[in-house]
Amino acid sequence: MADGSVQEYDVVGPIHVKFKNRTAICSAMVLQGDNEPLLGAIPMEEMDVLIHPRRQELIVNPEHPNYAQLSLK
């Protein structure tokens, strides 16, 4: 955690994440209670999606609207 503490959570998967015409396969941590899950940077990169800052929503990358493109560096 940010404060240096350590917590253990169960990890489940594979999880198939779908958004519009994009998909990603990843693992997920099982959170306690009603905690809101977060979508991580790696699945977002795999799906080639962006966060639109003004609308505060997830969008398909407008430069690649028909299919995801992933940069291999």
N, CA, C and O atoms as a Maestro MAE file, in Angstrom:
{
 s_m_m2io_version
 :::
 2.0.0
}

f_m_ct {
 s_m_title
 :::
 protein
 m_atom[292] {
  # First column is atom index #
  i_m_mmod_type
  r_m_x_coord
  r_m_y_coord
  r_m_z_coord
  i_m_residue_number
  s_m_chain_name
  s_m_pdb_residue_name
  s_m_pdb_atom_name
  i_m_atomic_number
  :::
  1 25 0.832 -1.183 0.000 1 A "MET " " N  " 7
  2 3 0.000 0.000 0.000 1 A "MET " " CA " 6
  3 2 0.883 1.256 0.000 1 A "MET " " C  " 6
  4 15 2.090 1.183 0.228 1 A "MET " " O  " 8
  5 25 0.260 2.390 -0.258 2 A "ALA " " N  " 7
  6 3 0.995 3.649 -0.316 2 A "ALA " " CA " 6
  7 2 1.655 3.993 1.020 2 A "ALA " " C  " 6
  8 15 2.680 4.674 1.050 2 A "ALA " " O  " 8
  9 25 1.064 3.520 2.129 3 A "ASP " " N  " 7
  10 3 1.638 3.817 3.442 3 A "ASP " " CA " 6
  11 2 2.701 2.805 3.864 3 A "ASP " " C  " 6
  12 15 3.209 2.876 4.983 3 A "ASP " " O  " 8
  13 25 3.045 1.857 2.974 4 A "GLY " " N  " 7
  14 3 4.059 0.863 3.266 4 A "GLY " " CA " 6
  15 2 3.519 -0.414 3.883 4 A "GLY " " C  " 6
  16 15 4.265 -1.378 4.053 4 A "GLY " " O  " 8
  17 25 2.229 -0.439 4.224 5 A "SER " " N  " 7
  18 3 1.650 -1.653 4.803 5 A "SER " " CA " 6
  19 2 1.445 -2.712 3.714 5 A "SER " " C  " 6
  20 15 1.368 -2.402 2.525 5 A "SER " " O  " 8
  21 25 1.361 -3.960 4.153 6 A "VAL " " N  " 7
  22 3 1.182 -5.083 3.229 6 A "VAL " " CA " 6
  23 2 -0.158 -5.737 3.517 6 A "VAL " " C  " 6
  24 15 -0.489 -6.001 4.673 6 A "VAL " " O  " 8
  25 25 -0.930 -6.001 2.469 7 A "GLN " " N  " 7
  26 3 -2.190 -6.712 2.599 7 A "GLN " " CA " 6
  27 2 -2.204 -7.844 1.591 7 A "GLN " " C  " 6
  28 15 -1.634 -7.721 0.506 7 A "GLN " " O  " 8
  29 25 -2.849 -8.945 1.940 8 A "GLU " " N  " 7
  30 3 -2.945 -10.079 1.032 8 A "GLU " " CA " 6
  31 2 -4.368 -10.212 0.516 8 A "GLU " " C  " 6
  32 15 -5.330 -10.081 1.273 8 A "GLU " " O  " 8
  33 25 -4.494 -10.475 -0.793 9 A "TYR " " N  " 7
  34 3 -5.791 -10.679 -1.426 9 A "TYR " " CA " 6
  35 2 -5.703 -11.898 -2.330 9 A "TYR " " C  " 6
  36 15 -4.638 -12.209 -2.864 9 A "TYR " " O  " 8
  37 25 -6.814 -12.579 -2.498 10 A "ASP " " N  " 7
  38 3 -6.874 -13.674 -3.454 10 A "ASP " " CA " 6
  39 2 -6.835 -13.096 -4.858 10 A "ASP " " C  " 6
  40 15 -7.398 -12.033 -5.120 10 A "ASP " " O  " 8
  41 25 -6.161 -13.812 -5.765 11 A "VAL " " N  " 7
  42 3 -6.106 -13.413 -7.168 11 A "VAL " " CA " 6
  43 2 -6.877 -14.458 -7.966 11 A "VAL " " C  " 6
  44 15 -6.658 -15.659 -7.808 11 A "VAL " " O  " 8
  45 25 -7.782 -13.991 -8.827 12 A "VAL " " N  " 7
  46 3 -8.592 -14.883 -9.649 12 A "VAL " " CA " 6
  47 2 -8.372 -14.567 -11.119 12 A "VAL " " C  " 6
  48 15 -7.913 -13.480 -11.471 12 A "VAL " " O  " 8
  49 25 -8.695 -15.504 -11.951 13 A "GLY " " N  " 7
  50 3 -8.565 -15.257 -13.381 13 A "GLY " " CA " 6
  51 2 -8.446 -16.554 -14.130 13 A "GLY " " C  " 6
  52 15 -8.398 -17.616 -13.510 13 A "GLY " " O  " 8
  53 25 -8.400 -16.509 -15.392 14 A "PRO " " N  " 7
  54 3 -8.370 -15.277 -16.182 14 A "PRO " " CA " 6
  55 2 -9.739 -14.599 -16.239 14 A "PRO " " C  " 6
  56 15 -10.778 -15.258 -16.270 14 A "PRO " " O  " 8
  57 25 -9.710 -13.286 -16.252 15 A "ILE " " N  " 7
  58 3 -10.900 -12.447 -16.367 15 A "ILE " " CA " 6
  59 2 -10.940 -11.901 -17.789 15 A "ILE " " C  " 6
  60 15 -9.943 -11.367 -18.276 15 A "ILE " " O  " 8
  61 25 -12.074 -12.030 -18.455 16 A "HIS " " N  " 7
  62 3 -12.239 -11.522 -19.820 16 A "HIS " " CA " 6
  63 2 -12.929 -10.157 -19.716 16 A "HIS " " C  " 6
  64 15 -14.111 -10.089 -19.381 16 A "HIS " " O  " 8
  65 25 -12.209 -9.084 -19.997 17 A "VAL " " N  " 7
  66 3 -12.725 -7.717 -19.897 17 A "VAL " " CA " 6
  67 2 -13.167 -7.268 -21.290 17 A "VAL " " C  " 6
  68 15 -12.402 -7.371 -22.249 17 A "VAL " " O  " 8
  69 25 -14.404 -6.771 -21.400 18 A "LYS " " N  " 7
  70 3 -14.923 -6.288 -22.682 18 A "LYS " " CA " 6
  71 2 -15.331 -4.829 -22.554 18 A "LYS " " C  " 6
  72 15 -15.943 -4.431 -21.562 18 A "LYS " " O  " 8
  73 25 -14.988 -4.033 -23.562 19 A "PHE " " N  " 7
  74 3 -15.437 -2.643 -23.644 19 A "PHE " " CA " 6
  75 2 -15.630 -2.313 -25.114 19 A "PHE " " C  " 6
  76 15 -14.678 -2.344 -25.893 19 A "PHE " " O  " 8
  77 25 -16.855 -2.000 -25.490 20 A "LYS " " N  " 7
  78 3 -17.210 -1.715 -26.881 20 A "LYS " " CA " 6
  79 2 -16.658 -2.798 -27.796 20 A "LYS " " C  " 6
  80 15 -17.043 -3.957 -27.642 20 A "LYS " " O  " 8
  81 25 -15.775 -2.483 -28.742 21 A "ASN " " N  " 7
  82 3 -15.242 -3.495 -29.661 21 A "ASN " " CA " 6
  83 2 -13.852 -3.975 -29.232 21 A "ASN " " C  " 6
  84 15 -13.064 -4.408 -30.072 21 A "ASN " " O  " 8
  85 25 -13.548 -3.903 -27.940 22 A "ARG " " N  " 7
  86 3 -12.224 -4.260 -27.423 22 A "ARG " " CA " 6
  87 2 -12.350 -5.340 -26.348 22 A "ARG " " C  " 6
  88 15 -13.368 -5.435 -25.662 22 A "ARG " " O  " 8
  89 25 -11.299 -6.151 -26.215 23 A "THR " " N  " 7
  90 3 -11.248 -7.155 -25.158 23 A "THR " " CA " 6
  91 2 -9.826 -7.259 -24.607 23 A "THR " " C  " 6
  92 15 -8.853 -6.920 -25.282 23 A "THR " " O  " 8
  93 25 -9.732 -7.729 -23.379 24 A "ALA " " N  " 7
  94 3 -8.436 -8.015 -22.746 24 A "ALA " " CA " 6
  95 2 -8.640 -9.167 -21.773 24 A "ALA " " C  " 6
  96 15 -9.734 -9.354 -21.240 24 A "ALA " " O  " 8
  97 25 -7.600 -9.923 -21.549 25 A "ILE " " N  " 7
  98 3 -7.649 -11.012 -20.580 25 A "ILE " " CA " 6
  99 2 -6.616 -10.700 -19.503 25 A "ILE " " C  " 6
  100 15 -5.452 -10.436 -19.805 25 A "ILE " " O  " 8
  101 25 -7.049 -10.733 -18.247 26 A "CYS " " N  " 7
  102 3 -6.151 -10.380 -17.153 26 A "CYS " " CA " 6
  103 2 -6.558 -11.118 -15.888 26 A "CYS " " C  " 6
  104 15 -7.497 -11.914 -15.902 26 A "CYS " " O  " 8
  105 25 -5.859 -10.858 -14.806 27 A "SER " " N  " 7
  106 3 -6.192 -11.395 -13.488 27 A "SER " " CA " 6
  107 2 -6.838 -10.277 -12.673 27 A "SER " " C  " 6
  108 15 -6.766 -9.104 -13.039 27 A "SER " " O  " 8
  109 25 -7.470 -10.660 -11.561 28 A "ALA " " N  " 7
  110 3 -8.110 -9.662 -10.701 28 A "ALA " " CA " 6
  111 2 -7.898 -10.038 -9.244 28 A "ALA " " C  " 6
  112 15 -7.814 -11.217 -8.903 28 A "ALA " " O  " 8
  113 25 -7.812 -9.026 -8.386 29 A "MET " " N  " 7
  114 3 -7.746 -9.248 -6.949 29 A "MET " " CA " 6
  115 2 -9.152 -9.195 -6.383 29 A "MET " " C  " 6
  116 15 -9.951 -8.344 -6.775 29 A "MET " " O  " 8
  117 25 -9.459 -10.103 -5.462 30 A "VAL " " N  " 7
  118 3 -10.772 -10.138 -4.824 30 A "VAL " " CA " 6
  119 2 -10.734 -9.178 -3.649 30 A "VAL " " C  " 6
  120 15 -10.023 -9.409 -2.671 30 A "VAL " " O  " 8
  121 25 -11.509 -8.088 -3.748 31 A "LEU " " N  " 7
  122 3 -11.533 -7.064 -2.702 31 A "LEU " " CA " 6
  123 2 -12.608 -7.377 -1.673 31 A "LEU " " C  " 6
  124 15 -13.582 -8.067 -1.974 31 A "LEU " " O  " 8
  125 25 -12.430 -6.874 -0.474 32 A "GLN " " N  " 7
  126 3 -13.394 -7.095 0.597 32 A "GLN " " CA " 6
  127 2 -14.494 -6.041 0.546 32 A "GLN " " C  " 6
  128 15 -14.259 -4.914 0.109 32 A "GLN " " O  " 8
  129 25 -15.676 -6.403 0.985 33 A "GLY " " N  " 7
  130 3 -16.778 -5.457 1.101 33 A "GLY " " CA " 6
  131 2 -17.251 -4.937 -0.234 33 A "GLY " " C  " 6
  132 15 -17.289 -5.669 -1.223 33 A "GLY " " O  " 8
  133 25 -17.612 -3.661 -0.255 34 A "ASP " " N  " 7
  134 3 -18.153 -3.061 -1.480 34 A "ASP " " CA " 6
  135 2 -17.149 -2.121 -2.145 34 A "ASP " " C  " 6
  136 15 -17.538 -1.114 -2.737 34 A "ASP " " O  " 8
  137 25 -15.860 -2.446 -2.047 35 A "ASN " " N  " 7
  138 3 -14.825 -1.640 -2.697 35 A "ASN " " CA " 6
  139 2 -15.040 -1.625 -4.202 35 A "ASN " " C  " 6
  140 15 -15.410 -2.640 -4.791 35 A "ASN " " O  " 8
  141 25 -14.810 -0.484 -4.818 36 A "GLU " " N  " 7
  142 3 -14.967 -0.336 -6.257 36 A "GLU " " CA " 6
  143 2 -13.712 -0.834 -6.972 36 A "GLU " " C  " 6
  144 15 -12.606 -0.400 -6.649 36 A "GLU " " O  " 8
  145 25 -13.870 -1.740 -7.941 37 A "PRO " " N  " 7
  146 3 -12.698 -2.229 -8.667 37 A "PRO " " CA " 6
  147 2 -12.145 -1.168 -9.611 37 A "PRO " " C  " 6
  148 15 -12.884 -0.297 -10.072 37 A "PRO " " O  " 8
  149 25 -10.855 -1.239 -9.897 38 A "LEU " " N  " 7
  150 3 -10.206 -0.321 -10.824 38 A "LEU " " CA " 6
  151 2 -9.656 -1.114 -12.000 38 A "LEU " " C  " 6
  152 15 -9.168 -2.231 -11.829 38 A "LEU " " O  " 8
  153 25 -9.733 -0.539 -13.186 39 A "LEU " " N  " 7
  154 3 -9.151 -1.143 -14.373 39 A "LEU " " CA " 6
  155 2 -7.720 -0.645 -14.486 39 A "LEU " " C  " 6
  156 15 -7.484 0.562 -14.533 39 A "LEU " " O  " 8
  157 25 -6.766 -1.564 -14.532 40 A "GLY " " N  " 7
  158 3 -5.358 -1.205 -14.539 40 A "GLY " " CA " 6
  159 2 -4.853 -0.740 -15.893 40 A "GLY " " C  " 6
  160 15 -5.537 -0.859 -16.910 40 A "GLY " " O  " 8
  161 25 -3.648 -0.213 -15.879 41 A "ALA " " N  " 7
  162 3 -3.026 0.338 -17.085 41 A "ALA " " CA " 6
  163 2 -2.733 -0.734 -18.133 41 A "ALA " " C  " 6
  164 15 -2.855 -0.464 -19.327 41 A "ALA " " O  " 8
  165 25 -2.350 -1.942 -17.720 42 A "ILE " " N  " 7
  166 3 -1.985 -2.978 -18.693 42 A "ILE " " CA " 6
  167 2 -3.190 -3.424 -19.513 42 A "ILE " " C  " 6
  168 15 -3.081 -3.476 -20.738 42 A "ILE " " O  " 8
  169 25 -4.349 -3.752 -18.900 43 A "PRO " " N  " 7
  170 3 -5.513 -4.084 -19.734 43 A "PRO " " CA " 6
  171 2 -5.976 -2.906 -20.597 43 A "PRO " " C  " 6
  172 15 -6.443 -3.104 -21.718 43 A "PRO " " O  " 8
  173 25 -5.846 -1.677 -20.073 44 A "MET " " N  " 7
  174 3 -6.229 -0.509 -20.873 44 A "MET " " CA " 6
  175 2 -5.336 -0.377 -22.098 44 A "MET " " C  " 6
  176 15 -5.819 -0.061 -23.185 44 A "MET " " O  " 8
  177 25 -4.040 -0.615 -21.936 45 A "GLU " " N  " 7
  178 3 -3.128 -0.565 -23.083 45 A "GLU " " CA " 6
  179 2 -3.436 -1.679 -24.069 45 A "GLU " " C  " 6
  180 15 -3.407 -1.463 -25.280 45 A "GLU " " O  " 8
  181 25 -3.735 -2.880 -23.555 46 A "GLU " " N  " 7
  182 3 -4.053 -4.004 -24.425 46 A "GLU " " CA " 6
  183 2 -5.307 -3.724 -25.256 46 A "GLU " " C  " 6
  184 15 -5.383 -4.114 -26.422 46 A "GLU " " O  " 8
  185 25 -6.292 -3.048 -24.654 47 A "MET " " N  " 7
  186 3 -7.528 -2.734 -25.373 47 A "MET " " CA " 6
  187 2 -7.407 -1.462 -26.205 47 A "MET " " C  " 6
  188 15 -8.304 -1.159 -26.991 47 A "MET " " O  " 8
  189 25 -6.329 -0.720 -26.051 48 A "ASP " " N  " 7
  190 3 -6.107 0.544 -26.757 48 A "ASP " " CA " 6
  191 2 -7.257 1.510 -26.496 48 A "ASP " " C  " 6
  192 15 -7.891 2.018 -27.421 48 A "ASP " " O  " 8
  193 25 -7.510 1.753 -25.195 49 A "VAL " " N  " 7
  194 3 -8.544 2.691 -24.767 49 A "VAL " " CA " 6
  195 2 -7.898 3.833 -23.998 49 A "VAL " " C  " 6
  196 15 -6.781 3.710 -23.495 49 A "VAL " " O  " 8
  197 25 -8.617 4.939 -23.916 50 A "LEU " " N  " 7
  198 3 -8.134 6.148 -23.244 50 A "LEU " " CA " 6
  199 2 -9.188 6.667 -22.287 50 A "LEU " " C  " 6
  200 15 -10.364 6.321 -22.398 50 A "LEU " " O  " 8
  201 25 -8.767 7.492 -21.355 51 A "ILE " " N  " 7
  202 3 -9.710 8.205 -20.503 51 A "ILE " " CA " 6
  203 2 -9.876 9.598 -21.082 51 A "ILE " " C  " 6
  204 15 -8.899 10.334 -21.226 51 A "ILE " " O  " 8
  205 25 -11.112 9.965 -21.415 52 A "HIS " " N  " 7
  206 3 -11.401 11.303 -21.928 52 A "HIS " " CA " 6
  207 2 -11.491 12.229 -20.713 52 A "HIS " " C  " 6
  208 15 -12.421 12.105 -19.916 52 A "HIS " " O  " 8
  209 25 -10.528 13.167 -20.557 53 A "PRO " " N  " 7
  210 3 -10.466 13.956 -19.331 53 A "PRO " " CA " 6
  211 2 -11.666 14.882 -19.104 53 A "PRO " " C  " 6
  212 15 -12.114 15.030 -17.968 53 A "PRO " " O  " 8
  213 25 -12.180 15.490 -20.137 54 A "ARG " " N  " 7
  214 3 -13.292 16.420 -19.959 54 A "ARG " " CA " 6
  215 2 -14.577 15.678 -19.589 54 A "ARG " " C  " 6
  216 15 -15.313 16.104 -18.699 54 A "ARG " " O  " 8
  217 25 -14.842 14.559 -20.284 55 A "ARG " " N  " 7
  218 3 -16.064 13.787 -20.031 55 A "ARG " " CA " 6
  219 2 -15.883 12.785 -18.892 55 A "ARG " " C  " 6
  220 15 -16.861 12.220 -18.403 55 A "ARG " " O  " 8
  221 25 -14.635 12.562 -18.466 56 A "GLN " " N  " 7
  222 3 -14.298 11.616 -17.400 56 A "GLN " " CA " 6
  223 2 -14.907 10.246 -17.678 56 A "GLN " " C  " 6
  224 15 -15.603 9.675 -16.839 56 A "GLN " " O  " 8
  225 25 -14.624 9.727 -18.894 57 A "GLU " " N  " 7
  226 3 -15.115 8.408 -19.255 57 A "GLU " " CA " 6
  227 2 -14.095 7.678 -20.118 57 A "GLU " " C  " 6
  228 15 -13.206 8.292 -20.709 57 A "GLU " " O  " 8
  229 25 -14.237 6.376 -20.179 58 A "LEU " " N  " 7
  230 3 -13.375 5.528 -20.987 58 A "LEU " " CA " 6
  231 2 -13.851 5.582 -22.434 58 A "LEU " " C  " 6
  232 15 -15.047 5.471 -22.702 58 A "LEU " " O  " 8
  233 25 -12.909 5.755 -23.373 59 A "ILE " " N  " 7
  234 3 -13.259 5.799 -24.796 59 A "ILE " " CA " 6
  235 2 -12.278 4.927 -25.585 59 A "ILE " " C  " 6
  236 15 -11.147 4.692 -25.162 59 A "ILE " " O  " 8
  237 25 -12.747 4.456 -26.743 60 A "VAL " " N  " 7
  238 3 -11.870 3.767 -27.682 60 A "VAL " " CA " 6
  239 2 -10.917 4.799 -28.257 60 A "VAL " " C  " 6
  240 15 -11.324 5.927 -28.539 60 A "VAL " " O  " 8
  241 25 -9.652 4.431 -28.436 61 A "ASN " " N  " 7
  242 3 -8.669 5.351 -28.995 61 A "ASN " " CA " 6
  243 2 -9.154 5.836 -30.368 61 A "ASN " " C  " 6
  244 15 -9.296 5.025 -31.283 61 A "ASN " " O  " 8
  245 25 -9.413 7.148 -30.529 62 A "PRO " " N  " 7
  246 3 -9.937 7.651 -31.803 62 A "PRO " " CA " 6
  247 2 -8.969 7.480 -32.978 62 A "PRO " " C  " 6
  248 15 -9.395 7.518 -34.132 62 A "PRO " " O  " 8
  249 25 -7.680 7.294 -32.702 63 A "GLU " " N  " 7
  250 3 -6.721 7.059 -33.774 63 A "GLU " " CA " 6
  251 2 -6.822 5.633 -34.326 63 A "GLU " " C  " 6
  252 15 -6.350 5.358 -35.430 63 A "GLU " " O  " 8
  253 25 -7.438 4.726 -33.555 64 A "HIS " " N  " 7
  254 3 -7.598 3.325 -33.959 64 A "HIS " " CA " 6
  255 2 -9.017 2.865 -33.626 64 A "HIS " " C  " 6
  256 15 -9.186 2.011 -32.756 64 A "HIS " " O  " 8
  257 25 -10.038 3.402 -34.289 65 A "PRO " " N  " 7
  258 3 -11.422 3.116 -33.892 65 A "PRO " " CA " 6
  259 2 -11.904 1.696 -34.203 65 A "PRO " " C  " 6
  260 15 -12.825 1.220 -33.539 65 A "PRO " " O  " 8
  261 25 -11.325 1.009 -35.176 66 A "ASN " " N  " 7
  262 3 -11.846 -0.283 -35.610 66 A "ASN " " CA " 6
  263 2 -11.234 -1.479 -34.898 66 A "ASN " " C  " 6
  264 15 -11.886 -2.512 -34.750 66 A "ASN " " O  " 8
  265 25 -9.982 -1.350 -34.453 67 A "TYR " " N  " 7
  266 3 -9.329 -2.452 -33.753 67 A "TYR " " CA " 6
  267 2 -8.192 -1.877 -32.914 67 A "TYR " " C  " 6
  268 15 -7.663 -0.803 -33.200 67 A "TYR " " O  " 8
  269 25 -7.833 -2.620 -31.874 68 A "ALA " " N  " 7
  270 3 -6.771 -2.162 -30.974 68 A "ALA " " CA " 6
  271 2 -5.406 -2.303 -31.615 68 A "ALA " " C  " 6
  272 15 -5.138 -3.263 -32.338 68 A "ALA " " O  " 8
  273 25 -4.556 -1.342 -31.343 69 A "GLN " " N  " 7
  274 3 -3.156 -1.425 -31.763 69 A "GLN " " CA " 6
  275 2 -2.316 -1.316 -30.509 69 A "GLN " " C  " 6
  276 15 -2.533 -0.449 -29.662 69 A "GLN " " O  " 8
  277 25 -1.343 -2.224 -30.410 70 A "LEU " " N  " 7
  278 3 -0.484 -2.282 -29.237 70 A "LEU " " CA " 6
  279 2 0.953 -2.054 -29.706 70 A "LEU " " C  " 6
  280 15 1.425 -2.700 -30.642 70 A "LEU " " O  " 8
  281 25 1.627 -1.135 -29.046 71 A "SER " " N  " 7
  282 3 3.010 -0.836 -29.401 71 A "SER " " CA " 6
  283 2 3.950 -1.781 -28.667 71 A "SER " " C  " 6
  284 15 3.905 -1.870 -27.440 71 A "SER " " O  " 8
  285 25 4.783 -2.472 -29.392 72 A "LEU " " N  " 7
  286 3 5.786 -3.342 -28.791 72 A "LEU " " CA " 6
  287 2 7.120 -2.607 -28.783 72 A "LEU " " C  " 6
  288 15 7.673 -2.304 -29.840 72 A "LEU " " O  " 8
  289 25 7.630 -2.323 -27.605 73 A "LYS " " N  " 7
  290 3 8.858 -1.545 -27.486 73 A "LYS " " CA " 6
  291 2 9.997 -2.428 -27.067 73 A "LYS " " C  " 6
  292 15 11.122 -1.953 -26.912 73 A "LYS " " O  " 8
  :::
 }
 m_bond[291] {
  # First column is bond index #
  i_m_from
  i_m_to
  i_m_order
  :::
  1 1 2 1
  2 2 3 1
  3 3 4 2
  4 3 5 1
  5 5 6 1
  6 6 7 1
  7 7 8 2
  8 7 9 1
  9 9 10 1
  10 10 11 1
  11 11 12 2
  12 11 13 1
  13 13 14 1
  14 14 15 1
  15 15 16 2
  16 15 17 1
  17 17 18 1
  18 18 19 1
  19 19 20 2
  20 19 21 1
  21 21 22 1
  22 22 23 1
  23 23 24 2
  24 23 25 1
  25 25 26 1
  26 26 27 1
  27 27 28 2
  28 27 29 1
  29 29 30 1
  30 30 31 1
  31 31 32 2
  32 31 33 1
  33 33 34 1
  34 34 35 1
  35 35 36 2
  36 35 37 1
  37 37 38 1
  38 38 39 1
  39 39 40 2
  40 39 41 1
  41 41 42 1
  42 42 43 1
  43 43 44 2
  44 43 45 1
  45 45 46 1
  46 46 47 1
  47 47 48 2
  48 47 49 1
  49 49 50 1
  50 50 51 1
  51 51 52 2
  52 51 53 1
  53 53 54 1
  54 54 55 1
  55 55 56 2
  56 55 57 1
  57 57 58 1
  58 58 59 1
  59 59 60 2
  60 59 61 1
  61 61 62 1
  62 62 63 1
  63 63 64 2
  64 63 65 1
  65 65 66 1
  66 66 67 1
  67 67 68 2
  68 67 69 1
  69 69 70 1
  70 70 71 1
  71 71 72 2
  72 71 73 1
  73 73 74 1
  74 74 75 1
  75 75 76 2
  76 75 77 1
  77 77 78 1
  78 78 79 1
  79 79 80 2
  80 79 81 1
  81 81 82 1
  82 82 83 1
  83 83 84 2
  84 83 85 1
  85 85 86 1
  86 86 87 1
  87 87 88 2
  88 87 89 1
  89 89 90 1
  90 90 91 1
  91 91 92 2
  92 91 93 1
  93 93 94 1
  94 94 95 1
  95 95 96 2
  96 95 97 1
  97 97 98 1
  98 98 99 1
  99 99 100 2
  100 99 101 1
  101 101 102 1
  102 102 103 1
  103 103 104 2
  104 103 105 1
  105 105 106 1
  106 106 107 1
  107 107 108 2
  108 107 109 1
  109 109 110 1
  110 110 111 1
  111 111 112 2
  112 111 113 1
  113 113 114 1
  114 114 115 1
  115 115 116 2
  116 115 117 1
  117 117 118 1
  118 118 119 1
  119 119 120 2
  120 119 121 1
  121 121 122 1
  122 122 123 1
  123 123 124 2
  124 123 125 1
  125 125 126 1
  126 126 127 1
  127 127 128 2
  128 127 129 1
  129 129 130 1
  130 130 131 1
  131 131 132 2
  132 131 133 1
  133 133 134 1
  134 134 135 1
  135 135 136 2
  136 135 137 1
  137 137 138 1
  138 138 139 1
  139 139 140 2
  140 139 141 1
  141 141 142 1
  142 142 143 1
  143 143 144 2
  144 143 145 1
  145 145 146 1
  146 146 147 1
  147 147 148 2
  148 147 149 1
  149 149 150 1
  150 150 151 1
  151 151 152 2
  152 151 153 1
  153 153 154 1
  154 154 155 1
  155 155 156 2
  156 155 157 1
  157 157 158 1
  158 158 159 1
  159 159 160 2
  160 159 161 1
  161 161 162 1
  162 162 163 1
  163 163 164 2
  164 163 165 1
  165 165 166 1
  166 166 167 1
  167 167 168 2
  168 167 169 1
  169 169 170 1
  170 170 171 1
  171 171 172 2
  172 171 173 1
  173 173 174 1
  174 174 175 1
  175 175 176 2
  176 175 177 1
  177 177 178 1
  178 178 179 1
  179 179 180 2
  180 179 181 1
  181 181 182 1
  182 182 183 1
  183 183 184 2
  184 183 185 1
  185 185 186 1
  186 186 187 1
  187 187 188 2
  188 187 189 1
  189 189 190 1
  190 190 191 1
  191 191 192 2
  192 191 193 1
  193 193 194 1
  194 194 195 1
  195 195 196 2
  196 195 197 1
  197 197 198 1
  198 198 199 1
  199 199 200 2
  200 199 201 1
  201 201 202 1
  202 202 203 1
  203 203 204 2
  204 203 205 1
  205 205 206 1
  206 206 207 1
  207 207 208 2
  208 207 209 1
  209 209 210 1
  210 210 211 1
  211 211 212 2
  212 211 213 1
  213 213 214 1
  214 214 215 1
  215 215 216 2
  216 215 217 1
  217 217 218 1
  218 218 219 1
  219 219 220 2
  220 219 221 1
  221 221 222 1
  222 222 223 1
  223 223 224 2
  224 223 225 1
  225 225 226 1
  226 226 227 1
  227 227 228 2
  228 227 229 1
  229 229 230 1
  230 230 231 1
  231 231 232 2
  232 231 233 1
  233 233 234 1
  234 234 235 1
  235 235 236 2
  236 235 237 1
  237 237 238 1
  238 238 239 1
  239 239 240 2
  240 239 241 1
  241 241 242 1
  242 242 243 1
  243 243 244 2
  244 243 245 1
  245 245 246 1
  246 246 247 1
  247 247 248 2
  248 247 249 1
  249 249 250 1
  250 250 251 1
  251 251 252 2
  252 251 253 1
  253 253 254 1
  254 254 255 1
  255 255 256 2
  256 255 257 1
  257 257 258 1
  258 258 259 1
  259 259 260 2
  260 259 261 1
  261 261 262 1
  262 262 263 1
  263 263 264 2
  264 263 265 1
  265 265 266 1
  266 266 267 1
  267 267 268 2
  268 267 269 1
  269 269 270 1
  270 270 271 1
  271 271 272 2
  272 271 273 1
  273 273 274 1
  274 274 275 1
  275 275 276 2
  276 275 277 1
  277 277 278 1
  278 278 279 1
  279 279 280 2
  280 279 281 1
  281 281 282 1
  282 282 283 1
  283 283 284 2
  284 283 285 1
  285 285 286 1
  286 286 287 1
  287 287 288 2
  288 287 289 1
  289 289 290 1
  290 290 291 1
  291 291 292 2
  :::
 }
}
